[in-house]
Amino acid sequence: MRLFRVAEVASFRRNYAKTLLQTAVMWTIFLVVGPILVAELEGRIGLPTFTGRVGLGVVLFILGGSLGLRSGYVMTRAGEGTPLPMDTARNLVIAGPYRRVRNPMAVAGTVQSMAVGVALGSPAVFAATVFSALLWNYGVRPTEEADLLERFGEPFERYTRNVPCWIPRLDPWTIASPEGDR
């Protein structure tokens, strides 16, 4: 069984509904329930915390959430699939936020998770954020990018040479950029 399965042909509306459902489930588990449980455990065992900055956390969450929702929309529209590995995009997506960073959804989720840590005043949520980012970068990303390389070949290879994984480019890149490879 392949971990990544290309989405069947479906309407944008159907794919976007699946994308929004996935987003709601992931946010509920990883940005609400998980951090609350971690912060609760942190308090019970007496780990040091800091004064939460709810306003700053909300602003960061909205920024990260906006990036995540925009990325999901672009993935669904341009990719003709969803961000789900078992229903993945049919096309290589180099549009919207994907012109600046290779996986804006991972960046968005990391920012949102940090935002929750800021709002809760929880160093343990920050530690979980770092652990999750490392797990994604070294565990998930190589498998995902191997699948993309297999499916899209040289255009994807060129994309990875020109678009960073975590720190967004200031100038958006396209596969037809005259600058060539950096």
N, C-alpha and C positions, 0 to 999 in steps of 0.2 A: 504494500500500500504506500503510495506516494504521500508525503507530508503536504505538498503543495499541489492543488488541483485547480486547473483553470476553470473559471466560471463558465457555465453554459450560457448561451445567448439568452439574454433577458432584457426587459425594459429598464431604462434608467430608474424609473419610479420603484420598481421591485428591488433592484440592487441597492438603491439609496435607503429604502426602508430597512433592508438587512443591515446596512452599514450603521444606520442610526440605532437599531436594536443592539447591535454589537457594542456600540459606543456606550449606550445606557447600561448594559450589563457590566462592561469593563469599569466604567466610572463608579458604579455602585460597589463593586467588589474591591477594586484597588484604590479608589480615592475617597470612599466613605467608610465602608465596613472595616476593611483592613487597617487603615490608619487609626480609626477610633479604638479598635481592639488593641493595637500596638500602644497607643497613648494610655489606655486604661491599664494595661499590664505594666507599663513604665511607671505609672503612679503607684500601683499596688506593691511593686517590689522596691520602690523608693529611689529610682534612678533620678538624677538631677534633670530638671526641665528649665525652661526659660519662659518669660512672659510672652504669651502669644501676641502676635500682631495681626489681628483679624482683618483689619482694613487692607494691609499690605498683602496678606494671604489671598483675600478676595480679588484684588487687582491682578495678582500673578495668576490666579486660577482662571480668571476671565481671559487673560492674554493667552495662556497655554491652551485653554479650551477652545478659543477662537481659532488658533492655529490647527488644533486637532480636528475640529469640525470642517474647516476649510480644506484641510488635507484629505479628509474622508470624502468630501464632495468632489474634489478634483480627481481623486483615485477612481471614484465611481463613474464620473462623467467621461474622463479621458481614457481610463483604463478598461471601461466596460466590464467591470466586475466589482469586487468588494475588497477591503483590506484583509478579510479572513483568509488564512492559508488554504482552507478547503474550498474556497470560492474566489480565488485570486484573480487579479486583473488580467484581461486578455491582451492588453497592449502595454508597452513600456510607457510609463508616465513621466514625462519631463515637461510639466506645466505647473503653474501656480507655485506653491511653496517648494515643489520638487525641483525647481530650477535653482534653488538656493542651497538646499540641504537634502541629502539622499533619503532620509527617513524622518520627515517632519513630524510624523505621528509619535515616534519615539522621543523626539525632542519635546513635543507638546506634553506627553505623558510625564516626562521627567520634571518639566516646569510645574505641572499641576501637582505632582506629588510633593515637590518642594514647597509649593504654596500651602498645601494642607499641613505640612510640618511647621511652617511659619505661623499659620493661624492657630494651631494647637499648642505651639511652644514645645515641640517634641523633637529632641535630638534623635530618638529611636526611629522616628518616621524619616528623618534625614538619612540615617544609616540604612534604612530599608530602601530608600530612594537610590542611594549610591549602589547598594547591592543589586537592585533591579536593573539599573543602567548597565552595570558590568555584566550581569547575566545576559541581558539582551545583546550587548556588544560582542561578547565572546561566545555565547551559546546559540542565540537565535540568528543574529545577523549573518554569520558565515553560511549557514544553511539556506537562508532566504536569498542571499546574493549568489550562491552557487546555482540555485534554481533559476534566478533571473538571467545569469550568464548563459546557462544552458538554453533557455528559451529565446533570448534576444541577442546573444552573441556580441559581435563587435560594437554595436551601438551602446549596449549596456557597459561594456568594458570601457569605452570612451567616456561615458557618463561618470563612472566611478573614478576615473583619472581627473575629472574636472569639477566634480561636485563633492564637497566634503560630507562626512558622515554626521558630525555633531555640531560644528561651528558654521553657521550659515555664511554663504558668500554675500558680499555687499551688492555685487552686480549679478543679476540673474543670468544663467547660462542656458543655452539651447544646443541641441546636438548639431545644429548648423552654424554655431558661432564662428565668426571669421577668425577669432583669436587662436583657434586650433587647440591642441592639448596643452595644458599647463604643466 
